[in-house]
Amino acid sequence: MKDCSKKFNLRYSLIQASYWALSGIIFGFTAVYLQGKHYSNYDIGIIFALGNIVGFIAQPLVAGHIDRTRRRTLLRCILIAAALSLVLMISVLFMPTACLPLSAAFVLLIGGNILFQPLCISLYFYLESLGSRINFSAARAVGSFSYALANVALGVLVERVSAQSVPVSYIIFTAVLGALTLSLTLGAKPKREISEAQAEQIEKPSGIFDFLWENKRFAIFLLGTALLYFTHSLLGVFMIEFVRNVGGGSSDMGSILAFMTLTEVPVMLLFSRLIKRFSCSSLLRFAVIMFTVKELAIYLAGSVGMLYAAEALQALSFAIFVPASVRYADTVIEKRNAAKGQTYITAVISMASIFASLIGGVLLDGAGAKTALLVGVLVSAAGTLVMMVAIEKAK
Protein backbone atom coordinates (compact mmCIF):
# COMPACT_ATOMS: atom_id res chain seq x y z
CA MET A 1 0.00 0.00 0.00
CA LYS A 2 2.88 2.34 0.81
CA ASP A 3 4.46 1.76 -2.63
CA CYS A 4 1.05 2.32 -4.27
CA SER A 5 0.63 5.64 -2.43
CA LYS A 6 4.13 6.71 -3.43
CA LYS A 7 3.43 5.88 -7.08
CA PHE A 8 0.13 7.78 -7.15
CA ASN A 9 1.63 10.74 -5.25
CA LEU A 10 4.32 11.06 -7.92
CA ARG A 11 1.84 10.83 -10.78
CA TYR A 12 -0.58 13.25 -9.15
CA SER A 13 2.22 15.76 -8.51
CA LEU A 14 3.25 15.52 -12.17
CA ILE A 15 -0.38 16.05 -13.23
CA GLN A 16 -0.53 19.18 -11.05
CA ALA A 17 2.77 20.34 -12.55
CA SER A 18 1.44 19.84 -16.08
CA TYR A 19 -1.84 21.60 -15.36
CA TRP A 20 -0.24 24.65 -13.74
CA ALA A 21 2.34 24.91 -16.52
CA LEU A 22 -0.62 25.03 -18.93
CA SER A 23 -2.24 27.74 -16.79
CA GLY A 24 0.96 29.77 -16.86
CA ILE A 25 1.06 29.50 -20.64
CA ILE A 26 -2.61 30.25 -21.34
CA PHE A 27 -3.05 33.08 -18.83
CA GLY A 28 0.43 34.56 -19.00
CA PHE A 29 1.11 34.47 -22.73
CA THR A 30 -2.19 34.36 -24.61
CA ALA A 31 -2.17 38.17 -24.75
CA VAL A 32 1.38 38.17 -26.12
CA TYR A 33 0.48 35.62 -28.80
CA LEU A 34 -2.77 37.33 -29.84
CA GLN A 35 -1.14 40.76 -29.98
CA GLY A 36 1.23 39.26 -32.53
CA LYS A 37 -1.86 38.21 -34.48
CA HIS A 38 -3.04 41.85 -34.57
CA TYR A 39 -5.60 41.65 -31.74
CA SER A 40 -6.22 44.77 -29.64
CA ASN A 41 -6.23 44.70 -25.83
CA TYR A 42 -10.00 45.22 -25.93
CA ASP A 43 -10.40 42.12 -28.16
CA ILE A 44 -8.17 40.10 -25.84
CA GLY A 45 -10.20 41.20 -22.81
CA ILE A 46 -13.42 40.03 -24.49
CA ILE A 47 -11.84 36.65 -25.34
CA PHE A 48 -10.76 36.15 -21.72
CA ALA A 49 -14.19 37.15 -20.40
CA LEU A 50 -15.94 34.73 -22.77
CA GLY A 51 -13.46 31.98 -21.88
CA ASN A 52 -14.22 32.46 -18.19
CA ILE A 53 -17.94 32.32 -18.93
CA VAL A 54 -17.47 29.00 -20.78
CA GLY A 55 -15.52 27.64 -17.81
CA PHE A 56 -18.10 28.97 -15.34
CA ILE A 57 -20.96 27.21 -17.18
CA ALA A 58 -19.08 23.96 -17.83
CA GLN A 59 -17.74 23.37 -14.31
CA PRO A 60 -21.02 22.67 -12.44
CA LEU A 61 -22.40 20.63 -15.36
CA VAL A 62 -19.35 18.36 -15.43
CA ALA A 63 -19.25 18.16 -11.60
CA GLY A 64 -22.89 17.09 -11.46
CA HIS A 65 -22.16 14.37 -13.99
CA ILE A 66 -19.18 13.14 -11.96
CA ASP A 67 -21.23 13.08 -8.74
CA ARG A 68 -24.05 11.13 -10.44
CA THR A 69 -21.64 8.54 -11.82
CA ARG A 70 -19.66 8.26 -8.57
CA ARG A 71 -16.51 9.55 -10.34
CA ARG A 72 -16.41 6.54 -12.69
CA THR A 73 -16.07 8.99 -15.58
CA LEU A 74 -13.65 11.44 -13.93
CA LEU A 75 -10.54 10.15 -15.70
CA ARG A 76 -12.47 9.98 -18.95
CA CYS A 77 -13.53 13.64 -18.57
CA ILE A 78 -9.91 14.72 -18.06
CA LEU A 79 -8.79 12.72 -21.10
CA ILE A 80 -11.55 14.18 -23.29
CA ALA A 81 -10.74 17.74 -22.14
CA ALA A 82 -7.03 17.16 -22.83
CA ALA A 83 -7.72 15.68 -26.27
CA LEU A 84 -9.99 18.58 -27.28
CA SER A 85 -7.45 21.13 -26.03
CA LEU A 86 -4.72 19.36 -27.98
CA VAL A 87 -6.75 19.45 -31.21
CA LEU A 88 -7.70 23.11 -30.72
CA MET A 89 -4.12 24.27 -30.09
CA ILE A 90 -2.75 22.28 -33.02
CA SER A 91 -5.35 23.98 -35.23
CA VAL A 92 -4.23 27.37 -33.84
CA LEU A 93 -0.79 26.77 -35.39
CA PHE A 94 -2.34 26.88 -38.87
CA MET A 95 -4.75 29.79 -38.38
CA PRO A 96 -4.08 33.21 -39.95
CA THR A 97 -4.04 36.55 -38.15
CA ALA A 98 -7.09 37.87 -36.26
CA CYS A 99 -10.10 35.81 -37.32
CA LEU A 100 -13.24 34.36 -35.74
CA PRO A 101 -11.98 30.72 -35.63
CA LEU A 102 -8.82 31.82 -33.80
CA SER A 103 -10.88 33.83 -31.30
CA ALA A 104 -13.27 30.90 -30.76
CA ALA A 105 -10.35 28.50 -30.29
CA PHE A 106 -8.85 30.61 -27.51
CA VAL A 107 -12.24 31.11 -25.83
CA LEU A 108 -12.59 27.32 -25.67
CA LEU A 109 -8.96 26.82 -24.61
CA ILE A 110 -9.35 29.29 -21.72
CA GLY A 111 -12.65 27.68 -20.70
CA GLY A 112 -11.09 24.23 -20.93
CA ASN A 113 -8.12 25.26 -18.81
CA ILE A 114 -10.49 26.57 -16.12
CA LEU A 115 -12.40 23.27 -16.26
CA PHE A 116 -9.20 21.29 -15.67
CA GLN A 117 -8.76 22.76 -12.17
CA PRO A 118 -11.79 21.18 -10.41
CA LEU A 119 -11.16 17.95 -12.32
CA CYS A 120 -7.61 17.82 -10.93
CA ILE A 121 -8.94 18.50 -7.42
CA SER A 122 -11.56 15.75 -7.78
CA LEU A 123 -8.79 13.45 -8.98
CA TYR A 124 -7.15 13.86 -5.56
CA PHE A 125 -10.25 12.48 -3.84
CA TYR A 126 -10.58 9.74 -6.46
CA LEU A 127 -7.06 8.50 -5.80
CA GLU A 128 -7.66 8.56 -2.05
CA SER A 129 -10.81 6.50 -2.60
CA LEU A 130 -8.55 3.83 -4.11
CA GLY A 131 -6.74 3.51 -0.79
CA SER A 132 -3.80 5.82 -1.53
CA ARG A 133 -2.76 8.66 0.77
CA ILE A 134 -2.18 11.70 -1.44
CA ASN A 135 -0.35 14.78 -0.15
CA PHE A 136 -2.42 17.42 -1.93
CA SER A 137 -0.57 20.45 -0.55
CA ALA A 138 2.81 19.02 -1.65
CA ALA A 139 1.45 18.25 -5.13
CA ARG A 140 -0.02 21.77 -5.35
CA ALA A 141 3.38 23.18 -4.33
CA VAL A 142 4.93 21.31 -7.26
CA GLY A 143 2.25 22.93 -9.42
CA SER A 144 3.20 26.41 -8.19
CA PHE A 145 6.87 25.76 -8.92
CA SER A 146 5.94 24.51 -12.39
CA TYR A 147 3.81 27.65 -12.99
CA ALA A 148 6.74 29.91 -12.08
CA LEU A 149 9.20 27.91 -14.19
CA ALA A 150 6.86 27.92 -17.20
CA ASN A 151 6.48 31.71 -17.01
CA VAL A 152 10.22 32.29 -16.88
CA ALA A 153 11.12 29.71 -19.57
CA LEU A 154 8.40 30.76 -21.99
CA GLY A 155 9.30 34.41 -21.53
CA VAL A 156 12.81 33.60 -22.73
CA LEU A 157 11.53 31.44 -25.62
CA VAL A 158 9.10 34.09 -26.86
CA GLU A 159 11.81 36.75 -26.77
CA ARG A 160 14.58 34.66 -28.37
CA VAL A 161 12.62 32.37 -30.69
CA SER A 162 9.09 33.55 -31.51
CA ALA A 163 5.52 33.78 -30.20
CA GLN A 164 4.90 30.38 -31.83
CA SER A 165 6.58 28.98 -28.70
CA VAL A 166 3.26 29.62 -26.91
CA PRO A 167 1.05 27.10 -28.79
CA VAL A 168 3.92 24.61 -29.16
CA SER A 169 4.59 24.61 -25.39
CA TYR A 170 0.88 24.24 -24.68
CA ILE A 171 0.65 21.24 -27.00
CA ILE A 172 3.60 19.54 -25.27
CA PHE A 173 2.24 19.98 -21.73
CA THR A 174 -1.29 18.97 -22.78
CA ALA A 175 0.09 15.74 -24.24
CA VAL A 176 2.00 15.11 -20.98
CA LEU A 177 -1.16 15.71 -18.92
CA GLY A 178 -3.14 13.31 -21.12
CA ALA A 179 -0.43 10.63 -20.95
CA LEU A 180 -0.23 10.84 -17.14
CA THR A 181 -4.02 10.58 -16.83
CA LEU A 182 -4.05 7.63 -19.20
CA SER A 183 -1.47 5.89 -17.01
CA LEU A 184 -3.90 6.24 -14.10
CA THR A 185 -6.76 4.68 -16.07
CA LEU A 186 -4.52 1.69 -16.76
CA GLY A 187 -3.14 1.36 -13.24
CA ALA A 188 -5.90 2.53 -10.88
CA LYS A 189 -8.17 -0.20 -9.54
CA PRO A 190 -11.02 0.53 -7.10
CA LYS A 191 -10.91 -1.12 -3.69
CA ARG A 192 -14.29 -2.67 -4.37
CA GLU A 193 -16.82 -2.50 -7.14
CA ILE A 194 -20.35 -1.23 -6.52
CA SER A 195 -23.16 -3.07 -8.21
CA GLU A 196 -25.88 -1.20 -10.09
CA ALA A 197 -28.41 -2.18 -7.42
CA GLN A 198 -26.18 -0.77 -4.68
CA ALA A 199 -25.52 2.35 -6.71
CA GLU A 200 -29.25 3.01 -7.01
CA GLN A 201 -29.56 2.89 -3.20
CA ILE A 202 -26.86 5.54 -2.74
CA GLU A 203 -28.32 8.98 -2.15
CA LYS A 204 -28.31 11.04 -5.32
CA PRO A 205 -26.41 14.35 -5.56
CA SER A 206 -28.42 17.57 -5.18
CA GLY A 207 -29.27 20.03 -7.92
CA ILE A 208 -27.67 23.45 -7.75
CA PHE A 209 -30.52 25.22 -5.91
CA ASP A 210 -31.09 22.31 -3.53
CA PHE A 211 -27.35 22.20 -2.88
CA LEU A 212 -27.19 25.90 -1.97
CA TRP A 213 -30.30 25.61 0.22
CA GLU A 214 -28.93 22.57 2.04
CA ASN A 215 -25.53 24.25 2.52
CA LYS A 216 -26.42 27.86 3.38
CA ARG A 217 -23.19 28.65 5.20
CA PHE A 218 -21.21 27.22 2.30
CA ALA A 219 -23.24 29.39 -0.11
CA ILE A 220 -22.10 32.43 1.90
CA PHE A 221 -18.56 31.02 1.77
CA LEU A 222 -18.84 30.99 -2.04
CA LEU A 223 -19.92 34.66 -2.02
CA GLY A 224 -16.91 35.56 0.12
CA THR A 225 -14.61 33.62 -2.20
CA ALA A 226 -15.96 35.52 -5.20
CA LEU A 227 -15.33 38.88 -3.50
CA LEU A 228 -11.79 37.93 -2.48
CA TYR A 229 -10.94 36.60 -5.91
CA PHE A 230 -12.32 39.67 -7.65
CA THR A 231 -9.31 41.61 -6.42
CA HIS A 232 -6.97 38.62 -6.79
CA SER A 233 -8.03 38.30 -10.45
CA LEU A 234 -7.84 42.06 -10.98
CA LEU A 235 -4.20 41.96 -9.93
CA GLY A 236 -3.49 38.93 -12.08
CA VAL A 237 -5.11 40.15 -15.30
CA PHE A 238 -3.80 43.72 -15.13
CA MET A 239 -0.52 43.17 -13.27
CA ILE A 240 1.46 45.05 -15.92
CA GLU A 241 -0.56 48.22 -15.20
CA PHE A 242 0.13 48.04 -11.45
CA VAL A 243 3.83 47.36 -12.07
CA ARG A 244 4.02 50.37 -14.38
CA ASN A 245 2.25 52.41 -11.70
CA VAL A 246 5.33 52.02 -9.45
CA GLY A 247 7.85 52.62 -12.22
CA GLY A 248 8.46 49.05 -13.42
CA GLY A 249 8.16 47.34 -16.79
CA SER A 250 7.49 43.98 -18.47
CA SER A 251 10.68 42.35 -17.19
CA ASP A 252 9.81 43.43 -13.64
CA MET A 253 6.35 41.94 -14.05
CA GLY A 254 7.73 38.55 -15.12
CA SER A 255 10.13 38.49 -12.17
CA ILE A 256 7.43 39.55 -9.70
CA LEU A 257 5.03 36.84 -10.93
CA ALA A 258 7.73 34.17 -10.63
CA PHE A 259 8.74 35.45 -7.17
CA MET A 260 5.12 35.56 -6.00
CA THR A 261 4.46 32.00 -7.16
CA LEU A 262 7.65 30.61 -5.62
CA THR A 263 6.71 32.07 -2.21
CA GLU A 264 3.73 29.70 -2.24
CA VAL A 265 5.86 26.56 -2.49
CA PRO A 266 7.29 26.30 1.08
CA VAL A 267 3.92 26.97 2.72
CA MET A 268 2.11 24.43 0.57
CA LEU A 269 4.81 21.84 1.29
CA LEU A 270 4.39 22.46 5.02
CA PHE A 271 0.58 22.58 4.96
CA SER A 272 0.24 18.99 6.18
CA ARG A 273 2.12 20.05 9.33
CA LEU A 274 0.13 23.25 9.72
CA ILE A 275 -3.17 21.37 9.61
CA LYS A 276 -1.98 19.21 12.51
CA ARG A 277 -1.31 22.26 14.69
CA PHE A 278 -4.21 24.48 13.64
CA SER A 279 -7.79 23.74 12.63
CA CYS A 280 -8.80 24.10 8.99
CA SER A 281 -11.26 26.86 9.96
CA SER A 282 -8.58 28.85 11.79
CA LEU A 283 -6.20 28.59 8.83
CA LEU A 284 -8.93 29.77 6.46
CA ARG A 285 -9.80 32.77 8.65
CA PHE A 286 -6.13 33.76 8.82
CA ALA A 287 -5.72 33.38 5.03
CA VAL A 288 -8.76 35.52 4.14
CA ILE A 289 -7.53 38.30 6.43
CA MET A 290 -4.11 38.17 4.78
CA PHE A 291 -5.71 38.44 1.33
CA THR A 292 -6.88 41.96 2.21
CA VAL A 293 -3.63 42.82 4.01
CA LYS A 294 -1.71 41.83 0.88
CA GLU A 295 -3.91 43.93 -1.40
CA LEU A 296 -3.66 46.91 0.94
CA ALA A 297 0.13 46.56 0.86
CA ILE A 298 0.07 46.55 -2.95
CA TYR A 299 -2.09 49.69 -2.91
CA LEU A 300 0.39 51.42 -0.60
CA ALA A 301 3.48 50.25 -2.55
CA GLY A 302 5.43 53.14 -4.06
CA SER A 303 8.27 51.25 -5.74
CA VAL A 304 9.06 47.93 -7.40
CA GLY A 305 10.87 46.81 -4.24
CA MET A 306 7.80 47.52 -2.10
CA LEU A 307 5.68 45.60 -4.62
CA TYR A 308 7.96 42.57 -4.18
CA ALA A 309 7.49 42.83 -0.39
CA ALA A 310 3.71 43.05 -0.78
CA GLU A 311 3.59 40.04 -3.12
CA ALA A 312 5.53 37.99 -0.55
CA LEU A 313 2.27 37.96 1.46
CA GLN A 314 0.98 35.52 -1.18
CA ALA A 315 2.57 32.86 1.04
CA LEU A 316 0.24 33.75 3.93
CA SER A 317 -2.93 34.21 1.88
CA PHE A 318 -3.34 32.29 -1.38
CA ALA A 319 -0.86 29.53 -0.44
CA ILE A 320 -2.86 28.69 2.69
CA PHE A 321 -6.32 29.31 1.23
CA VAL A 322 -5.98 26.86 -1.69
CA PRO A 323 -5.27 23.61 0.24
CA ALA A 324 -7.37 24.73 3.23
CA SER A 325 -10.45 25.43 1.06
CA VAL A 326 -10.15 22.01 -0.60
CA ARG A 327 -10.03 20.28 2.79
CA TYR A 328 -12.76 22.54 4.20
CA ALA A 329 -15.22 21.80 1.38
CA ASP A 330 -14.56 18.08 1.75
CA THR A 331 -15.48 18.19 5.44
CA VAL A 332 -18.57 20.42 5.37
CA ILE A 333 -20.18 19.04 2.18
CA GLU A 334 -21.89 15.66 2.00
CA LYS A 335 -19.98 13.00 0.06
CA ARG A 336 -22.78 12.74 -2.51
CA ASN A 337 -22.04 16.35 -3.50
CA ALA A 338 -18.25 16.17 -3.10
CA ALA A 339 -17.27 17.06 -6.67
CA LYS A 340 -19.99 19.71 -6.82
CA GLY A 341 -18.71 21.45 -3.67
CA GLN A 342 -15.15 21.64 -5.00
CA THR A 343 -16.32 22.77 -8.42
CA TYR A 344 -18.52 25.59 -7.13
CA ILE A 345 -15.44 27.12 -5.49
CA THR A 346 -13.62 27.24 -8.82
CA ALA A 347 -16.84 28.32 -10.57
CA VAL A 348 -17.24 31.44 -8.41
CA ILE A 349 -13.53 32.16 -8.94
CA SER A 350 -14.23 32.10 -12.68
CA MET A 351 -17.19 34.43 -12.15
CA ALA A 352 -14.95 36.79 -10.17
CA SER A 353 -12.44 36.75 -13.04
CA ILE A 354 -15.15 37.73 -15.52
CA PHE A 355 -16.14 40.80 -13.49
CA ALA A 356 -12.51 41.65 -12.70
CA SER A 357 -11.62 41.59 -16.42
CA LEU A 358 -14.55 43.80 -17.44
CA ILE A 359 -14.77 46.21 -14.47
CA GLY A 360 -10.99 46.39 -14.04
CA GLY A 361 -10.50 47.53 -17.62
CA VAL A 362 -13.11 50.28 -17.21
CA LEU A 363 -11.57 51.46 -13.93
CA LEU A 364 -8.05 51.50 -15.31
CA ASP A 365 -9.01 53.41 -18.45
CA GLY A 366 -11.31 55.85 -16.66
CA ALA A 367 -9.71 56.44 -13.27
CA GLY A 368 -6.22 54.95 -13.27
CA ALA A 369 -4.33 52.19 -11.46
CA LYS A 370 -4.49 53.73 -7.98
CA THR A 371 -8.28 54.04 -7.99
CA ALA A 372 -8.66 50.52 -9.39
CA LEU A 373 -6.48 49.21 -6.56
CA LEU A 374 -8.50 51.12 -3.94
CA VAL A 375 -11.74 49.60 -5.22
CA GLY A 376 -10.04 46.21 -5.13
CA VAL A 377 -9.00 46.66 -1.50
CA LEU A 378 -12.57 47.62 -0.51
CA VAL A 379 -14.07 44.61 -2.32
CA SER A 380 -11.48 42.32 -0.74
CA ALA A 381 -12.24 43.72 2.73
CA ALA A 382 -15.94 43.01 2.14
CA GLY A 383 -15.00 39.44 1.13
CA THR A 384 -12.99 38.98 4.32
CA LEU A 385 -15.95 40.11 6.46
CA VAL A 386 -18.30 37.75 4.62
CA MET A 387 -15.84 34.88 5.10
CA MET A 388 -15.55 35.49 8.84
CA VAL A 389 -19.31 34.94 9.06
CA ALA A 390 -19.42 32.00 6.63
CA ILE A 391 -16.55 29.79 7.86
CA GLU A 392 -17.80 27.16 10.26
CA LYS A 393 -15.89 24.68 12.32
CA ALA A 394 -14.76 21.90 10.01
CA LYS A 395 -14.78 18.32 11.20
Salt bridges, closest charged atoms under 4 A:
ASP67 OD2 - LYS340 NZ 3.60
GLU203 OE2 - ARG336 NE 3.58
GLU214 OE1 - ARG336 NH2 3.15
GLU241 OE2 - ARG244 NH1 3.57
GLU311 OE1 - LYS294 NZ 3.47
ASP330 OD1 - LYS335 NZ 3.07
